[in-house]
Amino acid sequence: MTTATTTHRQHFASDNYAGMCPNAARWFQQANGSGHEPAYGEDRWTQRVSDALRELFQTDCDVYFVFNGTAANSLALASLCQSYHSVICTSVAHVETDECGGPEFFSNGSKLMLTEASSAAGKLGKLTPDAVEQLVTKRSDIHYPKPKVVSLTQATELGTVYTVEEVRAIAAIAKRRHLKLHMDGARFANAVATLGCHPSDITWRAGVDVLCFGGTKNGLPVGEAVVFFDRDLSEDFAYRVKQAGQLASKMRFISAPWLGLLEDDTWLLNARHANAMATRLHTAIKAVPGVEVLHPPEANAVFAKLPAAAATALRAEGWRFYEFIAGGGCRFMCAWDTPEAAVDAFAADIRSACAAALTGR
Ligand SMILES: *Cc1c(COP(=O)(O)O)cnc(C)c1O
């Protein structure tokens, strides 16, 4: 067992603990090497990445870049809502639990209306068409915040993944009820890697209007793309971005690294690796006495309950992980750069910490 808190170079708290991947770093350097460039997104790099994203999704979408996922979600939702509207999402949605009221703030008060995240096997952490339908049809009077948007997270906060059919089913009810469909894709890459589908199959082809495409957790230094498949909805979005303080003047340093992700399917390779490391960790700890895996990983996170003393011991050994996420238990998140050796070392420490906790030593 290791003892010093500084010995681990690798952690399992979040995929945003990782640095930038080599491909992203290379394009970051190239953007720097191009000398002076027009500011505020008028540069050649931003143009190139926007075109590359249109090519990736095989459709003529509108693309914007912001610094982080909270801004991406908040501003995207604000663009879909009037202040008297509401957004349907689960009670564990990042927009509800981890954005400090950003979506409500930027929309001037649009209310988030929560469904319980499904606890059914196979639907864990997800919205279901029935739950959406229930909220929409509950009331139709003027005193009820008018439902306008459905927001789903792909992959979900519980590390599960909506199938293509599930996204389509949510989109179908949204369409029937005249709701827009927003996707929080902070871990969109991990979901696509799991499903093995084309990225358009779980976005515009399924009925998603706006995607917040996460790059940070996939290997970028910073920056998320807001992708409007329904281009009418992006009217004046640039002003929103600017007003919110999210318009990077040297935008090329956010956009150019995206070229590194998109080149040679690096985004998918990064995601596949992170997912594989979660599977490896799950396999290594699922039968360890004292460990109760809450559900098998579908993307890059493992959720498990450990004896309290074991969690404390692991922390004392310097491992970092979260315990407050979504359904409870410990969340072990793998990243694009998590080495097999780190997974194995962590699993070994979990095993001995649990053994010690169970025998009271
Ligand atoms: C990380 C994350 C975000 C973005 O968070 P920021 O810290 O604002 O970049 C959004 N949604 C989900 C589900 C996330 O996990």
The ligand as an SDF file (V2000), in Angstrom:
LIG
                    3D

 15 15  0  0  0  0  0  0  0  0999 V2000
  -18.9160   17.4980  -15.9350 C   0  0  0  0  0  0  0  0  0  0  0  0
  -20.3200   17.6040  -16.3740 C   0  0  0  0  0  0  0  0  0  0  0  0
  -20.8270   18.7890  -16.9380 C   0  0  0  0  0  0  0  0  0  0  0  0
  -20.0010   20.0380  -17.1180 C   0  0  0  0  0  0  0  0  0  0  0  0
  -19.4820   20.5510  -15.9510 O   0  0  0  0  0  0  0  0  0  0  0  0
  -18.5060   21.8110  -15.9140 P   0  0  0  0  0  0  0  0  0  0  0  0
  -17.7460   21.6000  -14.6690 O   0  0  0  0  0  0  0  0  0  0  0  0
  -19.3570   23.0300  -15.8580 O   0  0  0  0  0  0  0  0  0  0  0  0
  -17.6740   21.7890  -17.1390 O   0  0  0  0  0  0  0  0  0  0  0  0
  -22.1380   18.7780  -17.3850 C   0  0  0  0  0  0  0  0  0  0  0  0
  -22.9120   17.6830  -17.2720 N   0  0  0  0  0  0  0  0  0  0  0  0
  -22.4620   16.5390  -16.7270 C   0  0  0  0  0  0  0  0  0  0  0  0
  -23.3500   15.3460  -16.6710 C   0  0  0  0  0  0  0  0  0  0  0  0
  -21.1620   16.4700  -16.2470 C   0  0  0  0  0  0  0  0  0  0  0  0
  -20.7180   15.3290  -15.7080 O   0  0  0  0  0  0  0  0  0  0  0  0
  1  2  1  0
  2  3  1  0
  2 14  2  0
  3  4  1  0
  3 10  2  0
  4  5  1  0
  5  6  1  0
  6  7  2  0
  6  8  1  0
  6  9  1  0
 10 11  1  0
 11 12  2  0
 12 13  1  0
 12 14  1  0
 14 15  1  0
M  END
$$$$
